[in-house]
Amino acid sequence: MVQNSVEHLMEQESPFTCGVILSGGRSSRFGRNKALAMLKGRPVIEHVADIMSRVFGRALMLVTNTPDEYEFLSMPMVADLIPGHGPLSGLHAAMESLAQGNVRFDSGMVPDRVFMVACDMPVLNPRLIKWMVRLSEPASLVIPEVGGRLQPLHAIYHLSLRQIIREMMEQGSYRIGTLVDRVPGRIIGEQEVMAVLAGEKRGGVVGALHEPSRPDPFLLPFYNVNTVDDLEILDTLIKEDRAAVSKSHG
């Protein structure tokens, strides 16, 4: 039943949504800018941008306070309006830029919601994101809960939340988790995530997330690179998966 519900929703038209990538962390545990660390010959953030473009086309935005570092991505960039306060600052900047018309897209349409991710999540799953966008039509917030944790950096936020975000920041409340607690949203459970991924055709790490041989396989779309060890683990997973795909096709 869950799988049938997933497939039915995937056939529905999706609301116009802007993909937002945040790149403003200090990368203190990594030791250098992790967004620019190389994975398979390309910066980590380029993997993120490529996957996001497959879902949102040119309706993309990067929130960063160091735009010169990311000119190679060729996408609209905005800076934090109130810098230094983590993901909530980035979400605030993205929403205000859209609402005020500072960022425009070729279609001329104005998105009324954003899908926000971090710059260090290079194994995003396009099918899961597309499903979340379709699920977001009646909700002001759509957020997965996997591994016992909410995933605010893999979530959809409606622009109607701007006022609440502004109030929070004026009050000195900068935890994005507080926003999630305050807003009645749609929480996506692990079983739903697994059902969405189960419908994915095999092809690379992203397409093989549901394989039972992998520990916590449905967590990979939420995998973020915090340390050099994290990057090495991901590199190994990709190598193993490519070998498995090659063997299965042989």
C-alpha positions in Angstrom: 0.0 0.0 0.0 2.8 2.4 0.9 4.6 1.7 -2.4 1.3 2.3 -4.4 0.8 5.6 -2.6 4.3 6.7 -3.4 3.9 5.9 -7.1 0.6 7.6 -7.3 2.1 10.8 -5.8 5.0 10.7 -8.2 2.6 11.0 -11.1 1.1 14.3 -9.7 2.2 17.7 -10.8 4.7 19.3 -8.5 4.6 22.9 -7.1 7.2 25.3 -8.3 10.1 25.0 -5.8 13.5 26.6 -5.6 16.4 24.4 -4.7 18.7 26.0 -2.1 22.2 24.9 -1.2 23.8 26.3 1.9 27.5 26.8 2.1 28.4 28.8 5.1 29.8 26.5 7.7 33.2 26.8 9.2 34.3 23.3 8.2 36.2 23.2 11.5 36.2 19.4 11.7 37.3 19.0 8.1 40.2 21.5 8.4 39.5 23.3 5.2 36.4 24.2 3.1 34.8 20.8 2.7 32.5 22.0 -0.1 35.6 22.3 -2.3 37.1 18.9 -1.2 37.5 16.6 -4.2 35.3 13.5 -4.6 35.8 11.5 -7.8 37.6 14.4 -9.5 35.1 17.1 -8.7 34.3 19.3 -5.7 31.8 17.9 -3.3 29.5 20.9 -3.8 29.5 20.3 -7.6 28.0 16.8 -7.0 25.3 18.5 -4.9 24.6 21.1 -7.5 24.4 18.5 -10.3 21.8 16.4 -8.5 19.8 19.5 -7.5 19.7 20.7 -11.1 18.3 17.3 -12.2 15.3 18.1 -9.9 14.9 21.8 -10.1 16.5 22.8 -13.4 17.7 26.3 -13.2 15.6 27.2 -10.2 18.6 26.9 -7.9 20.3 29.3 -5.5 23.5 29.1 -3.4 23.6 30.9 -0.1 27.2 31.8 0.7 29.2 34.6 2.1 32.2 33.8 -0.1 30.8 33.9 -3.6 34.1 34.1 -5.4 34.9 30.5 -4.4 31.8 29.2 -6.2 31.7 31.2 -9.5 32.4 27.9 -11.3 28.8 26.7 -10.4 27.2 29.5 -12.5 24.1 29.8 -10.3 22.5 32.7 -8.4 24.2 33.4 -5.1 23.0 35.4 -2.1 24.7 36.2 1.2 23.3 35.9 4.7 21.4 39.0 5.7 22.2 38.2 9.4 25.4 36.2 9.1 27.0 33.9 11.7 23.9 32.0 12.9 23.9 28.8 10.9 21.3 27.2 8.6 18.5 29.5 9.8 20.5 32.5 8.5 20.8 30.8 5.2 17.1 29.9 5.0 16.2 33.5 6.0 18.4 34.9 3.2 17.0 32.6 0.6 13.4 33.3 1.4 13.9 37.1 1.6 15.7 37.1 -1.8 12.9 35.2 -3.4 10.1 37.2 -1.8 11.7 40.6 -2.7 12.5 39.5 -6.3 16.3 39.7 -5.9 16.6 36.3 -7.5 14.5 35.6 -10.6 14.2 32.6 -12.8 13.7 32.2 -16.6 10.1 31.1 -16.2 9.2 34.4 -14.5 7.4 32.4 -11.8 8.2 33.0 -8.1 8.6 29.8 -6.1 6.5 29.7 -2.9 8.7 27.1 -1.2 12.3 26.0 -1.1 14.0 22.7 -0.7 17.1 23.3 1.4 20.2 21.1 1.6 23.8 21.5 2.8 26.8 21.8 0.5 28.3 18.6 1.9 25.6 16.1 0.9 26.8 14.7 -2.4 24.7 11.5 -2.4 21.3 13.2 -2.5 18.5 11.1 -4.1 16.6 12.9 -6.9 13.6 10.6 -6.6 13.3 11.2 -2.9 13.5 15.0 -3.4 10.9 14.9 -6.2 8.5 12.9 -4.0 9.0 15.3 -1.1 8.2 18.3 -3.3 5.0 16.7 -4.4 4.1 15.9 -0.8 4.6 19.5 0.2 1.6 21.0 -1.6 -0.6 21.4 1.6 2.2 21.7 4.1 4.4 24.6 5.3 7.2 22.2 6.3 8.1 18.7 5.1 11.0 17.1 6.9 12.3 13.5 7.1 13.0 11.7 10.3 15.5 8.9 9.9 17.9 7.2 12.3 15.9 8.8 15.1 16.7 12.3 14.0 14.9 15.0 12.1 16.8 16.2 8.9 16.3 20.0 8.7 19.0 20.2 6.0 17.0 17.9 3.7 13.6 19.6 4.0 11.1 21.8 2.3 10.0 25.2 3.8 7.1 27.3 2.6 7.8 31.0 2.1 4.9 31.7 4.5 7.3 30.9 7.3 9.2 34.1 6.7 7.5 36.0 9.4 8.1 33.3 12.0 11.8 33.2 11.0 12.2 36.9 11.2 10.6 36.9 14.7 12.9 34.1 15.8 16.0 36.0 14.7 14.8 39.3 16.2 14.5 37.3 19.5 18.0 35.9 19.2 16.7 32.4 18.5 18.8 30.9 15.7 18.3 27.1 16.1 16.5 25.7 13.0 15.3 22.9 15.2 13.2 25.5 17.1 11.5 26.5 13.9 10.7 22.8 13.2 9.3 22.5 16.7 7.1 25.6 16.3 5.6 24.8 12.9 3.1 22.0 12.3 4.6 20.2 9.4 4.6 16.9 7.6 7.1 14.5 9.2 8.3 11.7 6.8 9.1 8.5 8.6 11.7 5.9 7.8 9.2 3.5 6.2 8.1 6.1 3.8 11.7 7.0 2.9 12.5 3.3 2.3 9.3 2.9 0.1 10.4 5.8 -2.1 13.9 4.4 -2.5 12.6 0.9 -3.2 11.2 2.2 -6.4 14.5 3.5 -7.6 16.1 1.8 -10.6 19.6 0.5 -9.8 22.5 2.7 -11.0 25.4 3.8 -8.8 25.3 4.5 -5.1 22.1 6.6 -5.3 20.3 3.9 -7.1 21.4 1.1 -4.8 20.4 2.6 -1.5 17.8 0.0 -0.7 20.2 -3.0 -0.9 20.0 -4.9 2.4 23.7 -5.7 2.3 24.5 -2.1 3.2 24.2 -0.9 6.8 21.5 1.7 7.3 21.2 2.0 3.5 18.4 4.6 3.5 20.6 7.0 5.4 22.9 7.6 2.5 20.8 10.5 0.9 21.3 12.3 4.2 25.0 11.5 4.4 27.1 14.7 5.0 30.8 15.1 4.9 32.0 16.5 8.2 35.5 15.1 8.3 38.2 13.7 6.0 37.3 10.2 7.2 33.7 10.8 6.1 34.9 11.7 2.6 37.1 8.6 2.5 34.2 6.4 3.6 32.0 7.8 0.9 34.7 7.4 -1.7 35.0 3.7 -0.7 31.2 3.2 -0.9 31.2 4.6 -4.4 34.0 2.4 -5.6 32.4 -0.7 -4.1 29.0 0.2 -5.7 30.5 0.8 -9.1 32.3 -2.5 -9.0 29.0 -4.2 -8.0 27.2 -2.5 -10.9 29.9 -3.5 -13.4 29.8 -7.1 -12.2 26.0 -7.3 -12.4 26.1 -6.0 -16.0 28.9 -8.3 -16.9 
